[in-house]
Amino acid sequence: MDPVYIYGTIGFGVFAMVGAVAYALRDFGGNATEQRLEVLTGRRSPGAESEAARIDSIVREGLDGGSSLFSGMTGRLENLSQLFEQADCPLRPDMLIGVSIGVAVVGVAVGWATRLPPPVLPLVAIIMGAAPLCRLLFRRGRRLKKFGVQLPDALELIARALRSGHSLASGLHLVVEEMPAPVSTEFAMAYEEQNLGVSIDQALKNMMKRTPNMDLKFFVMAVAIQRQAGGDLAEILDKIGYIIRERFKIMGQVQALTGEGRMSGVVIMALPIALFFAVYYLNREYVMVLFNEPLGKKMITFAAIMQLLGAVAIKKIVDIKI
C-alpha cells in the first residue's frame, strides 16, 4: 500500500482520538447562567460553585499547557463563532468550512471545463473558497451598520423612559418592545441577563462585546460613570444621540464627495482582469506567453502586486475616519 495513504489514515485516527477526548472532557453541567440560577434557588452553594470553577480552570490550564496548538485553534474557532453571532448567521463554523471547500471545488471544475490556464485554477479556488467568508463578513457589516443607525432612536427612547420615572432596566425593556431588530435583539439579551442576576453594567459590557460599535461604547461608558458618580443620564443619552446623528450627516457628505474615487478604484481594479479574460478567449496563444515565458511570469507577478498596492492606496484615500 502507498505510504501516503498509511500516514494519512494514522493522522486522521490521531485527530479523531483527540477530538473524542476533547468531547469527553466537555463540561455538560450547564453554563455560568445556569449555575448562578442554581445558587439563587439554593440547589448549589456558592462555595461549591467557586470550587467547581477552580477545578475546571486548573484542568483547562493543564490541557492548554499540553496542547498549545489546539488551544490556538480553539481561540480562532471562538472568534469565528463570535463572527457568526455578530452576523446573526444560522450556520456553524464547520459548515462554513465545508461550504467553502465545496464552492472552491466547483469553481475549479468550472474553470477546467471552460479551459482556463492551469496556473489560474489555484487563484480561482482561493477566490471561490473565500466567497462564503466574504458573504459572512458582508452580512456582519450590514447588521452592524443597521444597529448603528437604530442606536440613536434607542437612546432617545431610553432617555424619555428615564424622564418619565422608569428605571434603566425598564428603558431597556421598552427598547425591546418598541424597536425592530437588530437593536431590539441585542438589548433583549442584555435585559434578560440583568433579570438573571447579572449587574446591568456587566450586561451592557457583554452587549458591547457582542456588537463592536463605537457609539454603543459611549453609551456603556456613560451608564457606568453615571452609576458611580451620579448625574442626569437622560440628558447624557440625548447628547450622545445628537452626536451620533450629526456624525451620520458628515459621513453622508463624505460618501458623496468620495463616490468618484471609489468608482474609479472599482474600474481600475476590474478593468485589467476583464481585459485578460477577454483577450484569452479571443487569442489564447497571445495570453499564454505570460505563463510560458520566464519574462511573462515576472510581468504577471509584478502586475498582481501592483494591483494589490493600488487597491490598498485607493482604499486609504477614500476611507476617511469620522
Sine and cosine of phi, psi and omega as CSV:
sin_phi,cos_phi,sin_psi,cos_psi,sin_omega,cos_omega
0.00,0.00,0.51,-0.86,-0.01,-1.00
-0.91,0.42,0.76,-0.65,0.01,-1.00
-0.86,0.50,-0.47,0.88,-0.01,-1.00
-0.88,0.48,-0.68,0.73,0.02,-1.00
-0.92,0.40,-0.59,0.80,0.01,-1.00
-0.90,0.43,-0.74,0.67,0.01,-1.00
-0.90,0.44,-0.61,0.79,0.03,-1.00
-0.90,0.44,-0.66,0.75,0.02,-1.00
-0.91,0.42,-0.67,0.75,0.02,-1.00
-0.89,0.45,-0.70,0.71,0.01,-1.00
-0.89,0.46,-0.65,0.76,0.03,-1.00
-0.91,0.42,-0.62,0.78,0.02,-1.00
-0.91,0.41,-0.65,0.76,0.04,-1.00
-0.91,0.42,-0.68,0.73,0.02,-1.00
-0.89,0.47,-0.65,0.76,0.02,-1.00
-0.92,0.40,-0.62,0.78,0.01,-1.00
-0.91,0.42,-0.69,0.73,0.04,-1.00
-0.89,0.46,-0.66,0.75,0.04,-1.00
-0.89,0.46,-0.63,0.77,0.02,-1.00
-0.92,0.40,-0.65,0.76,0.04,-1.00
-0.90,0.43,-0.68,0.73,0.02,-1.00
-0.89,0.45,-0.62,0.78,0.03,-1.00
-0.92,0.39,-0.60,0.80,0.00,-1.00
-0.94,0.34,-0.48,0.87,-0.01,-1.00
-1.00,0.05,0.04,1.00,0.02,-1.00
-0.91,0.41,0.46,-0.89,0.01,-1.00
-1.00,-0.01,0.95,-0.31,0.01,-1.00
-0.99,-0.15,0.27,0.96,-0.03,-1.00
-1.00,0.07,0.04,1.00,0.00,-1.00
0.94,-0.34,0.36,-0.93,-0.01,-1.00
-1.00,0.09,-0.10,-0.99,-0.07,-1.00
-0.91,0.41,-0.59,0.81,0.00,-1.00
-0.91,0.42,-0.68,0.74,0.03,-1.00
-0.91,0.42,-0.64,0.77,0.04,-1.00
-0.91,0.42,-0.61,0.79,0.03,-1.00
-0.92,0.40,-0.61,0.79,0.05,-1.00
-0.91,0.41,-0.61,0.79,0.04,-1.00
-0.91,0.41,-0.58,0.81,0.06,-1.00
-0.92,0.40,-0.68,0.73,-0.02,-1.00
-0.92,0.40,-0.56,0.83,-0.01,-1.00
-1.00,0.04,-0.04,1.00,0.04,-1.00
1.00,0.04,0.04,1.00,0.00,-1.00
-0.98,0.20,-0.27,0.96,0.01,-1.00
-0.62,-0.79,0.67,-0.74,0.02,-1.00
-1.00,0.09,0.50,-0.86,0.01,-1.00
-0.86,0.50,-0.56,0.83,0.01,-1.00
-0.91,0.41,-0.64,0.77,0.03,-1.00
-0.91,0.42,-0.60,0.80,0.02,-1.00
-0.89,0.45,-0.72,0.70,0.00,-1.00
-0.92,0.40,-0.60,0.80,0.02,-1.00
-0.92,0.40,-0.67,0.75,0.03,-1.00
-0.90,0.43,-0.64,0.77,0.04,-1.00
-0.90,0.43,-0.61,0.79,0.00,-1.00
-0.92,0.39,-0.69,0.72,0.01,-1.00
-0.90,0.43,-0.69,0.73,0.02,-1.00
-0.88,0.48,-0.62,0.78,0.02,-1.00
-0.91,0.42,-0.66,0.75,0.01,-1.00
-0.90,0.44,-0.69,0.72,0.00,-1.00
-0.89,0.45,-0.68,0.73,-0.01,-1.00
-0.91,0.41,-0.63,0.77,0.03,-1.00
-0.90,0.44,-0.63,0.77,0.04,-1.00
-0.91,0.43,-0.68,0.73,0.03,-1.00
-0.91,0.42,-0.67,0.74,0.01,-1.00
-0.91,0.42,-0.60,0.80,0.01,-1.00
-0.92,0.39,-0.49,0.87,-0.01,-1.00
-1.00,0.06,-0.24,0.97,-0.03,-1.00
-0.60,-0.80,0.97,0.26,-0.02,-1.00
-0.92,0.40,-0.53,0.84,-0.01,-1.00
-0.90,0.44,-0.72,0.69,-0.02,-1.00
-0.94,0.33,-0.51,0.86,0.06,-1.00
-0.92,0.40,-0.62,0.79,0.07,-1.00
-0.90,0.43,-0.65,0.76,0.05,-1.00
-0.91,0.42,-0.60,0.80,0.03,-1.00
-0.91,0.42,-0.64,0.77,0.05,-1.00
-0.89,0.46,-0.65,0.76,0.03,-1.00
-0.91,0.42,-0.63,0.78,0.02,-1.00
-0.91,0.40,-0.58,0.82,0.06,-1.00
-0.91,0.42,-0.66,0.75,0.06,-1.00
-0.90,0.44,-0.63,0.78,0.04,-1.00
-0.92,0.40,-0.60,0.80,0.06,-1.00
-0.90,0.43,-0.62,0.78,0.06,-1.00
-0.90,0.43,-0.58,0.81,0.07,-1.00
-0.89,0.45,-0.65,0.76,0.06,-1.00
-0.91,0.42,-0.62,0.79,0.02,-1.00
-0.92,0.40,-0.65,0.76,0.01,-1.00
-0.93,0.38,-0.53,0.85,0.03,-1.00
-1.00,0.10,-0.13,0.99,-0.04,-1.00
0.82,0.58,0.75,0.66,-0.04,-1.00
-0.98,-0.18,0.74,-0.68,-0.02,-1.00
-0.97,0.26,-0.21,0.98,-0.02,-1.00
-0.97,0.25,0.22,-0.98,0.08,-1.00
-0.93,-0.36,0.31,-0.95,-0.01,-1.00
-0.85,0.53,-0.63,0.78,0.01,-1.00
-0.91,0.40,-0.57,0.82,0.05,-1.00
-0.93,0.38,-0.60,0.80,0.04,-1.00
-0.90,0.44,-0.65,0.76,0.03,-1.00
-0.89,0.45,-0.68,0.73,0.03,-1.00
-0.90,0.44,-0.67,0.75,0.03,-1.00
-0.90,0.43,-0.64,0.77,0.00,-1.00
-0.90,0.44,-0.68,0.73,0.02,-1.00
-0.91,0.42,-0.68,0.73,0.01,-1.00
-0.89,0.45,-0.68,0.73,0.02,-1.00
-0.91,0.41,-0.62,0.79,0.03,-1.00
-0.90,0.44,-0.66,0.75,0.01,-1.00
-0.91,0.42,-0.67,0.74,0.03,-1.00
-0.90,0.44,-0.65,0.76,0.02,-1.00
-0.89,0.46,-0.66,0.75,0.04,-1.00
-0.91,0.41,-0.64,0.77,0.02,-1.00
-0.90,0.44,-0.68,0.74,0.03,-1.00
-0.91,0.42,-0.66,0.75,0.04,-1.00
-0.89,0.45,-0.62,0.78,0.04,-1.00
-0.93,0.38,-0.61,0.79,0.00,-1.00
-0.93,0.36,-0.54,0.84,0.03,-1.00
-1.00,0.04,0.14,0.99,0.11,-0.99
0.89,0.46,0.73,0.69,0.13,-0.99
-0.96,0.29,0.40,-0.92,0.05,-1.00
-0.88,0.48,0.67,-0.74,-0.01,-1.00
-0.82,0.57,-0.62,0.79,0.04,-1.00
-0.90,0.43,-0.32,0.95,-0.02,-1.00
-0.99,0.11,-0.35,0.94,-0.08,-1.00
-0.88,0.48,-0.68,0.73,0.08,-1.00
-0.87,0.49,-0.60,0.80,0.05,-1.00
-0.90,0.43,-0.64,0.77,0.06,-1.00
-0.89,0.45,-0.66,0.75,0.02,-1.00
-0.89,0.46,-0.66,0.75,0.00,-1.00
-0.92,0.40,-0.70,0.72,-0.03,-1.00
-0.91,0.41,-0.72,0.69,0.00,-1.00
-0.93,0.37,-0.60,0.80,0.03,-1.00
-0.92,0.39,-0.52,0.86,0.01,-1.00
-0.99,0.12,-0.16,0.99,-0.05,-1.00
-0.87,0.49,-0.71,0.71,0.04,-1.00
-0.88,0.47,-0.63,0.78,0.04,-1.00
-0.91,0.41,-0.64,0.77,0.06,-1.00
-0.89,0.45,-0.64,0.77,0.06,-1.00
-0.89,0.46,-0.64,0.76,0.03,-1.00
-0.91,0.42,-0.68,0.73,0.03,-1.00
-0.91,0.42,-0.62,0.79,0.05,-1.00
-0.90,0.44,-0.68,0.74,0.01,-1.00
-0.92,0.40,-0.62,0.79,0.06,-1.00
-0.90,0.44,-0.72,0.69,0.01,-1.00
-0.89,0.46,-0.63,0.78,0.02,-1.00
-0.92,0.40,-0.63,0.78,0.01,-1.00
-0.94,0.35,-0.68,0.74,0.02,-1.00
-0.91,0.41,-0.59,0.81,0.05,-1.00
-0.91,0.41,-0.67,0.74,0.04,-1.00
-0.90,0.44,-0.62,0.79,0.05,-1.00
-0.89,0.45,-0.67,0.74,0.02,-1.00
-0.90,0.44,-0.57,0.82,0.03,-1.00
-0.94,0.35,-0.58,0.81,-0.03,-1.00
-0.99,0.14,-0.30,0.96,-0.10,-1.00
-0.88,0.47,-0.68,0.74,0.02,-1.00
-0.86,0.52,-0.65,0.76,0.05,-1.00
-0.90,0.44,-0.62,0.79,0.02,-1.00
-0.91,0.41,-0.66,0.75,0.02,-1.00
-0.91,0.42,-0.65,0.76,0.04,-1.00
-0.91,0.41,-0.57,0.82,0.05,-1.00
-0.92,0.40,-0.66,0.75,0.05,-1.00
-0.90,0.43,-0.65,0.76,0.01,-1.00
-0.88,0.47,-0.67,0.75,0.03,-1.00
-0.91,0.40,-0.59,0.81,0.04,-1.00
-0.91,0.40,-0.63,0.78,0.03,-1.00
-0.92,0.40,-0.63,0.78,0.01,-1.00
-0.92,0.39,-0.49,0.87,0.00,-1.00
-0.99,0.12,0.03,1.00,0.08,-1.00
0.98,-0.22,0.03,1.00,0.01,-1.00
-0.98,0.18,0.33,-0.95,0.08,-1.00
-0.99,0.12,0.14,-0.99,0.02,-1.00
-0.91,0.42,-0.60,0.80,0.05,-1.00
-0.89,0.45,-0.64,0.77,0.06,-1.00
-0.91,0.41,-0.56,0.83,0.08,-1.00
-0.90,0.43,-0.64,0.77,0.07,-1.00
-0.89,0.46,-0.67,0.74,0.02,-1.00
-0.90,0.43,-0.57,0.82,0.05,-1.00
-0.91,0.42,-0.61,0.79,0.08,-1.00
-0.89,0.46,-0.65,0.76,0.01,-1.00
-0.88,0.47,-0.63,0.78,-0.07,-1.00
-0.99,0.16,-0.54,0.84,-0.16,-0.99
-0.98,-0.19,-0.42,0.91,-0.11,-0.99
-0.99,-0.16,0.46,-0.89,0.05,-1.00
-0.99,0.14,0.10,-0.99,0.09,-1.00
-0.95,0.30,0.46,-0.89,0.13,0.99
-1.00,-0.01,-0.14,0.99,-0.07,-1.00
-0.92,0.40,-0.58,0.82,0.03,-1.00
-0.92,0.38,-0.57,0.82,0.01,-1.00
-0.91,0.42,-0.72,0.70,-0.02,-1.00
-0.93,0.38,-0.69,0.73,0.02,-1.00
-0.93,0.38,-0.49,0.87,0.06,-1.00
-0.92,0.40,-0.64,0.77,0.04,-1.00
-0.91,0.42,-0.65,0.76,0.05,-1.00
-0.91,0.42,-0.64,0.76,0.01,-1.00
-0.91,0.42,-0.67,0.75,0.01,-1.00
-0.92,0.39,-0.60,0.80,0.03,-1.00
-0.89,0.45,-0.70,0.71,0.00,-1.00
-0.95,0.33,-0.42,0.91,0.11,-0.99
-0.93,0.36,-0.49,0.87,-0.02,-1.00
-1.00,0.06,0.11,0.99,0.08,-1.00
0.93,-0.37,-0.14,0.99,0.05,-1.00
-0.97,0.26,0.65,-0.76,0.04,-1.00
-0.89,0.46,0.49,-0.87,-0.07,-1.00
-0.92,0.39,-0.50,0.87,0.08,-1.00
-0.90,0.44,-0.71,0.70,-0.01,-1.00
-0.93,0.37,-0.59,0.81,0.04,-1.00
-0.89,0.45,-0.65,0.76,0.03,-1.00
-0.94,0.35,-0.58,0.82,0.06,-1.00
-0.91,0.41,-0.62,0.79,0.06,-1.00
-0.90,0.44,-0.63,0.78,0.06,-1.00
-0.91,0.42,-0.59,0.81,0.04,-1.00
-0.92,0.40,-0.57,0.82,0.05,-1.00
-0.93,0.36,-0.61,0.79,0.00,-1.00
-0.95,0.31,-0.52,0.85,-0.08,-1.00
-0.82,-0.57,1.00,-0.05,-0.02,-1.00
-0.95,0.31,1.00,-0.01,-0.01,-1.00
-0.76,-0.65,0.77,-0.63,-0.06,-1.00
-0.90,0.43,-0.65,0.76,0.01,-1.00
-0.91,0.42,-0.61,0.79,0.07,-1.00
-0.90,0.43,-0.57,0.82,0.05,-1.00
-0.89,0.46,-0.63,0.78,0.07,-1.00
-0.87,0.49,-0.67,0.74,0.00,-1.00
-0.90,0.44,-0.71,0.71,-0.01,-1.00
-0.90,0.43,-0.67,0.74,0.03,-1.00
-0.90,0.43,-0.63,0.78,0.02,-1.00
-0.90,0.44,-0.66,0.75,0.02,-1.00
-0.91,0.42,-0.69,0.73,-0.01,-1.00
-0.90,0.45,-0.68,0.74,0.00,-1.00
-0.93,0.37,-0.65,0.76,-0.02,-1.00
-0.91,0.41,-0.59,0.80,0.00,-1.00
-0.95,0.32,-0.38,0.92,0.02,-1.00
-1.00,-0.06,-0.67,0.75,-0.10,-0.99
-0.96,-0.27,-0.24,0.97,-0.03,-1.00
1.00,0.09,0.02,-1.00,-0.02,-1.00
0.79,-0.62,0.10,-0.99,-0.01,-1.00
-1.00,0.04,0.99,-0.16,-0.05,-1.00
-0.93,0.37,-0.55,0.84,-0.01,-1.00
-0.89,0.46,-0.67,0.74,0.03,-1.00
-0.91,0.42,-0.62,0.78,0.02,-1.00
-0.90,0.44,-0.68,0.74,-0.01,-1.00
-0.91,0.40,-0.61,0.79,0.06,-1.00
-0.88,0.47,-0.65,0.76,0.00,-1.00
-0.93,0.36,-0.63,0.78,0.04,-1.00
-0.90,0.44,-0.69,0.73,0.04,-1.00
-0.89,0.46,-0.63,0.78,0.03,-1.00
-0.91,0.42,-0.66,0.75,0.02,-1.00
-0.90,0.43,-0.65,0.76,0.00,-1.00
-0.89,0.45,-0.68,0.73,0.00,-1.00
-0.91,0.42,-0.66,0.75,0.03,-1.00
-0.91,0.42,-0.59,0.81,0.03,-1.00
-0.92,0.39,-0.59,0.80,0.07,-1.00
-0.89,0.46,-0.62,0.79,0.04,-1.00
-0.89,0.45,-0.69,0.72,0.02,-1.00
-0.91,0.42,-0.63,0.78,0.04,-1.00
-0.89,0.46,-0.63,0.78,0.06,-1.00
-0.90,0.44,-0.64,0.77,0.05,-1.00
-0.91,0.42,-0.64,0.77,0.02,-1.00
-0.91,0.42,-0.66,0.76,0.03,-1.00
-0.88,0.48,-0.63,0.78,0.02,-1.00
-0.93,0.37,-0.62,0.79,-0.04,-1.00
-0.97,0.26,-0.49,0.87,-0.02,-1.00
-0.99,-0.13,0.13,0.99,-0.02,-1.00
-0.88,0.47,-0.64,0.77,0.00,-1.00
-0.90,0.43,-0.67,0.75,0.02,-1.00
-0.91,0.42,-0.65,0.76,0.03,-1.00
-0.91,0.41,-0.64,0.77,0.04,-1.00
-0.92,0.39,-0.62,0.78,0.05,-1.00
-0.89,0.45,-0.64,0.77,0.04,-1.00
-0.89,0.45,-0.66,0.75,0.02,-1.00
-0.89,0.45,-0.69,0.72,-0.01,-1.00
-0.91,0.41,-0.70,0.71,-0.03,-1.00
-0.90,0.44,-0.59,0.81,0.01,-1.00
-0.97,0.25,-0.60,0.80,-0.10,-1.00
-1.00,0.07,-0.44,0.90,-0.09,-1.00
-0.89,0.46,-0.74,0.67,0.01,-1.00
-0.88,0.48,-0.62,0.79,0.00,-1.00
-0.92,0.38,-0.68,0.73,0.02,-1.00
-0.90,0.43,-0.66,0.75,0.03,-1.00
-0.91,0.42,-0.59,0.81,0.02,-1.00
-0.87,0.48,-0.76,0.65,-0.02,-1.00
-0.93,0.37,-0.57,0.82,0.03,-1.00
-0.90,0.43,-0.72,0.69,0.02,-1.00
-0.93,0.38,-0.54,0.84,0.01,-1.00
-0.89,0.45,-0.67,0.74,0.00,-1.00
-0.98,0.20,-0.36,0.93,0.06,-1.00
-1.00,0.09,-0.65,0.76,-0.04,-1.00
-0.56,-0.83,1.00,0.01,-0.11,-0.99
-0.92,0.40,-0.65,0.76,-0.04,-1.00
-0.89,0.46,-0.54,0.84,-0.01,-1.00
-0.92,0.39,-0.60,0.80,-0.02,-1.00
-0.99,0.16,-0.54,0.84,-0.06,-1.00
-0.91,0.40,-0.24,0.97,0.08,-1.00
-0.88,0.48,-0.54,0.84,0.01,-1.00
-0.90,0.43,-0.44,0.90,-0.03,-1.00
-0.98,-0.19,-0.37,0.93,-0.05,-1.00
-1.00,-0.04,-0.55,0.84,-0.03,-1.00
-1.00,-0.04,0.60,-0.80,0.04,-1.00
-0.87,0.50,-0.65,0.76,0.02,-1.00
-0.91,0.41,-0.58,0.81,0.04,-1.00
-0.91,0.42,-0.62,0.78,0.04,-1.00
-0.90,0.43,-0.65,0.76,0.04,-1.00
-0.91,0.42,-0.63,0.77,-0.02,-1.00
-0.91,0.41,-0.68,0.73,-0.03,-1.00
-0.95,0.32,-0.54,0.84,0.09,-1.00
-0.91,0.41,-0.70,0.72,0.03,-1.00
-0.89,0.45,-0.63,0.78,0.01,-1.00
-0.91,0.43,-0.65,0.76,0.01,-1.00
-0.91,0.42,-0.66,0.75,0.01,-1.00
-0.90,0.43,-0.67,0.74,0.01,-1.00
-0.92,0.40,-0.55,0.84,0.07,-1.00
-0.89,0.47,-0.70,0.72,0.01,-1.00
-0.91,0.41,-0.68,0.74,0.02,-1.00
-0.90,0.44,-0.63,0.78,0.05,-1.00
-0.90,0.43,-0.65,0.76,0.03,-1.00
-0.89,0.45,-0.67,0.74,0.01,-1.00
-0.91,0.43,-0.67,0.74,-0.01,-1.00
-0.90,0.43,-0.69,0.72,0.01,-1.00
-0.91,0.42,-0.63,0.77,0.02,-1.00
-0.90,0.44,-0.64,0.77,0.02,-1.00
-0.91,0.41,-0.54,0.84,-0.02,-1.00
-0.95,0.30,-0.71,0.70,-0.11,-0.99
-1.00,0.03,-0.27,0.96,-0.03,-1.00
-1.00,-0.01,0.99,-0.15,-0.05,-1.00
-0.96,-0.27,0.85,-0.53,-0.01,-1.00
-0.99,0.16,0.70,-0.71,0.01,-1.00
-0.83,-0.55,0.00,0.00,0.00,0.00
